[in-house]
Amino acid sequence: MKRAYLLVAVVVASFTSLASSNNPLVSIEVIETAPLTVSIVTTYNGEPIQGALVKIVSDRIVIGAGTTNTEGTAAVKIENYNSQVVTIEVYHRLYKTKKSKNVVLSAGAVFTYPLRSKSETVAEIVADTEAKEEKRNEQIKKSNESQEEYEKRLEEAKKRQEELKSETAAIGKETEDKKKELEEKRKVAEEAKKEAEEARKKVEEQESANAERTDQEKNAREEAAKKREEESKKRLEEIEAATLVATDDAAAKKDATRLQKEQEKEVKAAEKVQKEEEARLKAEKKSSDEAEKKAKEEAKEQEKVEKEQGQAKKEAEKAQKEQEKEIKEAEKEAKAAEKERTAAEKEAAVAAAIQAKLDKLDGDQKKLDDSRAGLEEDQKKLDKKFKKGKNMEKLKEDQEKLNERHAKLDEKQKKLDDKRKKLMKK
């Protein structure tokens, strides 16, 4: 069902004569919106991703959010949508963020996002290095090199693997720290936005209060209360979504710890196999007559090893540069969040200043209304004297004085209304 929201602007007319009444001018703008639901699907290598946070943003305001289930799908419902372009954002701490800008939604639409693992590049380098090391060990076995050289090579391979693991851990930690810093700045920006929104609501409420004289104002206040209730419900849904993400993050950390333990077991198993192979190689050593041939083959193999080591180092440096690029992007997002927070604070300050001026005008209006009430009492007394029909000349002079006082109040009322109109346009 489509809903219509009425934007009511009320202009209060000044008192023009003793018996004048208020005739507000009402301007109505109708904006039609409709609810709809879209589906966001997240995958990694064809498999669904659970626990990804999905946000749909319009003009820097989140209008819909959700978390993917075990099937990798999040059904996001938007209560009010008027065909504007939006940005779809998909977050998960284990995968790279995906964003789609300038998207127009339609009811029942499905958007699929294949995500990439943040540690994928470094993991591929480590796996490739290990595969090359295994191939090299097979070649060493075939050439039946000496046990001493084999042990030396094995130790160097372990050292290289440890260095790669240390570099990977350091890069991962730096990325996590930058993400935490960015998240904190985003929270500050969100708080500033909420304060600005509350300030704007106060101004809207003041506008409703100034228009209490008409039935249209009553309808506008009821509509505003309904809108605030819907916005409060939407915020609660976003908080619940964020809570689900936090829970899924904890589960992801648990899975990461389990995978690390499994990798440690695999390393131990590989070391066991290597020790068994060492024993076999020792038993299969050839005679000392082939020592010279082995030395030449070893020298050639050593050159090959050094070349492969250089290649592995280049690949690791490439992975590090990619991580540094991601960090710079995170810093850029943090700066943008800081800029949004500053703008929101400025907007809140302007709204507060307008509210203060409106409060002062309300005080002036009360004084003017009290003065008008006093004149009306004087008019009643004068009317009673007119009925008696005595001292008509004196009564005529008193009536003219009352009219002059009313005219002065009318002028003050006009200036007060002009000030209020000017503030409402800001």
Residue pairs with C-beta under 8 A, 6 or more apart in sequence:
1 34
2 32
2 33
2 34
3 32
3 33
3 34
3 80
4 30
4 31
4 32
5 30
5 31
5 33
5 223
5 227
6 28
6 29
6 30
6 219
6 220
6 223
7 28
7 29
7 31
8 26
8 27
8 28
8 211
8 216
8 217
8 219
8 220
9 26
9 27
9 207
9 424
10 24
10 25
10 26
10 207
10 210
10 211
10 214
10 216
10 217
11 24
11 25
11 417
11 421
12 22
12 24
12 210
12 211
12 213
12 417
12 420
13 22
13 23
13 24
13 25
13 417
14 410
14 413
14 414
14 417
15 372
15 406
15 409
15 410
15 413
16 410
17 406
17 410
18 379
18 402
18 403
18 406
22 213
22 214
24 211
24 213
24 214
24 216
26 214
26 216
31 82
32 82
33 80
33 81
33 82
34 80
34 81
34 82
35 77
35 78
35 79
35 80
35 81
36 77
36 78
36 81
36 105
36 106
36 107
36 108
37 75
37 76
37 77
37 78
37 107
37 108
38 56
38 64
38 75
38 76
38 78
38 105
38 106
38 107
38 108
38 109
38 110
38 111
39 73
39 74
39 75
39 76
39 108
39 109
39 110
39 111
40 54
40 66
40 68
40 73
40 74
40 76
40 88
40 90
40 110
40 111
40 113
41 48
41 68
41 72
41 73
41 110
41 111
41 112
41 113
42 48
42 49
42 52
42 54
42 68
42 72
42 73
42 74
42 90
42 92
42 112
42 113
42 114
42 115
43 49
43 72
43 112
43 113
43 114
43 115
44 95
44 114
44 115
44 116
44 117
47 72
48 68
48 70
48 71
48 72
48 73
49 68
49 72
49 92
49 95
49 115
50 68
50 69
50 70
50 72
50 248
51 67
51 68
51 92
51 244
51 245
51 247
51 248
51 249
51 251
51 252
52 67
52 68
52 72
52 74
52 90
52 91
52 92
52 95
52 115
53 65
53 67
53 90
53 91
53 92
53 241
53 242
53 245
54 65
54 66
54 67
54 68
54 74
54 76
54 88
54 89
54 90
55 62
55 64
55 65
55 88
55 89
55 91
56 62
56 63
56 64
56 65
56 76
56 78
56 86
56 87
56 88
56 89
56 105
57 63
57 86
57 87
57 88
57 89
58 84
58 85
58 86
58 87
59 84
60 340
62 238
63 78
63 80
63 81
63 86
64 76
64 77
64 78
65 76
65 237
65 238
65 241
66 74
66 75
66 76
66 241
67 74
67 241
67 244
67 245
67 248
68 74
78 105
79 230
79 234
80 230
81 105
83 104
84 104
85 101
85 102
85 103
85 104
86 103
86 104
86 105
87 99
87 100
87 101
87 102
87 103
88 99
88 100
88 103
88 111
89 97
89 98
89 99
90 97
90 98
90 99
90 113
90 115
91 97
91 245
92 115
92 252
93 179
93 249
93 252
94 117
94 118
94 119
94 252
94 256
95 115
95 116
95 117
95 118
96 115
96 116
96 117
96 118
96 326
98 113
98 115
100 111
100 113
103 111
117 123
118 172
118 175
118 326
119 168
119 172
121 318
121 319
121 322
122 164
122 167
122 168
122 171
122 316
122 319
122 323
123 168
125 164
125 312
125 315
125 316
125 319
126 161
126 164
126 165
126 168
128 312
128 315
129 160
129 161
129 164
129 312
129 315
130 161
132 308
132 312
133 157
133 160
133 161
136 153
136 301
136 304
136 305
136 308
137 153
137 154
137 157
137 274
137 277
139 301
140 150
140 153
140 301
141 277
141 281
143 294
143 297
143 298
143 301
144 281
144 284
144 285
144 286
144 290
144 294
145 281
145 294
145 297
145 298
145 301
146 285
146 291
146 294
147 278
147 281
147 282
147 285
149 298
150 278
150 281
151 278
153 305
154 274
156 305
160 309
160 312
164 312
164 316
167 316
167 320
171 319
171 320
171 323
174 323
174 327
175 323
175 326
175 327
175 330
178 327
178 330
178 331
178 334
179 330
181 330
181 334
182 330
182 331
182 333
182 334
182 337
185 334
185 337
185 338
185 341
186 337
188 337
188 341
189 337
189 338
189 340
189 341
189 344
192 340
192 341
192 342
192 344
192 345
192 348
193 340
193 341
193 344
195 344
195 345
195 348
196 344
196 345
196 347
196 348
196 351
199 347
199 348
199 351
199 352
199 355
200 347
200 351
201 224
201 228
202 351
202 355
203 351
203 354
203 355
203 358
204 224
205 221
205 224
206 355
206 358
206 362
207 424
208 217
208 220
208 221
208 224
210 358
210 362
210 420
211 217
211 220
212 218
286 294
350 426
354 423
354 426
357 419
357 423
358 420
358 423
361 416
361 419
361 420
361 423
364 416
365 416
368 409
368 412
368 413
368 416
371 409
372 406
372 409
375 402
375 405
375 406
375 409
378 402
379 402
382 395
382 398
382 399
382 402
385 391
385 395
386 392
386 395
